[in-house]
Amino acid sequence: MVLNNTDNRMDFVTFQNTIDGKLCKTTQNRHGINPATGEPNPAVPLSTITELDEAVRAAKTAQKSWARTSITERRAITLAFADAFESYESEFVDLVIMEQGKAKFLAHDEFARGLAMIRETTELLLTEEVVAETDTMVASVRYVPIGVTCGIVPWNYPILLAMGKLVPSVWAGNAIIIKPSPDTPYCGLKIVELANKFFPPGIVQALSGGHEFGPMCTIHPGIDKIAFTGSIATGKKVMESCSKTLKRVTLELGGNDSCIVCEDVDIASVVPQVAHLALMNSGQICMDIKRLYVHADIYDEFMSALVAYIPKLKVGPGADPTSWVGPLQSKAQMDTVQTFYDDIVKNGLKVALGGSNDGIKANETLSKGYFVQPTIIDNPPDTERIVQLEPFGPIFPVLKWSGSDEAIVDRVNDTNTGLGSSVWSKDVTRAEKMARELQAGSVWVNAHFYLSAKVPFGGFKNSGIGMTWGLVGLKHWCNTQSVWLPKAKAKI
């Protein structure tokens, strides 16, 4: 049964924590920065261990009864939440542009993906499965809620990745505390405020804090599972902290995704697609193309077409509907990306496009924000940082390959990451064979960055632990229980 309604529209001016169904302020506040202008965004709470303890207590109390609700009731509540969320598209689009900076078309896309995450997750069902039988006993496997969970959300996709943790967790019967990124706390706080019009108090809560608040969550003994999306370096710290209390943990970490372009592609068709997939959200997506391998037979023609196409993608504020490449999210991220531009001069790298931010610095509007000129590095050595590391910005290498398909697959696999990878060829059978040999959690043929709430998502190697989304991901929000019953009384 749906608990509330949306007769009273939320404002998008004030931002507060949600604890035990109530909006709560804190003694101190902080604020994010608008990456397009460098100006401060509204105040948000600065949570401490006091707020965290209170939220954990509320979650523990509420989760027990929530776990006993029927799937029918959970679905009704969750879909009512989806309908209400859909009615706030324009507000959330403006909000994510303000805090994250992404281009308007991509903000709408993120909202749509977040909405689909809610609705499609309710189509996933965890059923009890009979797995063994003897003359006298029947054994089944069931999936039971873990308890109190915490979703640590990154700054690059504050809507989708909040929904991607919140919805599967509560659908599986858990309570969840959403901890949005200190850099982009606004969408997460409003998502949870809205959710509390439908879910029982304590089931969905949100706490905004500084960079010191995440470690409080990962070490807290009352939290049973952490789901984290972020960098490899931070992910290792999260896992180490969670080990102190043997928390369940899911990590979705950096990617450095590869893309192999074979010699038989239609260059005019593939170049725009690859350009978009490398520069979406200004390169700030773990599944953006970060390493582009183009066959030697078409390398020069492909590169010329790519260099001609990318300048058509306008650099500008996300609120401008004609912009395609928005700002980087923060000054810290811009400084990190700048080190890859510094390597151009330091290491004598060949630049096919861009390479300097002088034009942006001279622009009165763009110079106020964290904008970076899209840049292509032309066939650098595989040992260069631009190949080995994920810049998370609008700079990427194009690398030449030749020889056997097996050799390029081995070359692409020679990395400590493995989130996503794609192969592009008119010969789909050939491309599929190559894709199945790639060491990555998601592989695509003649595509990249396809996602669905129904499809598991995660990484190989240093790109993560465990899976999110899909039935496989839903099981990661559960404990697995084996049930042995006498045959005469077994009711499966």
Summary of the structure (lengths in Angstrom):
residues: 492
radius of gyration: 23.4
end to end distance: 27.1
largest distance: 81.0
contacts: 1766
relative contact order: 0.14
helix: 39%
strand: 22%
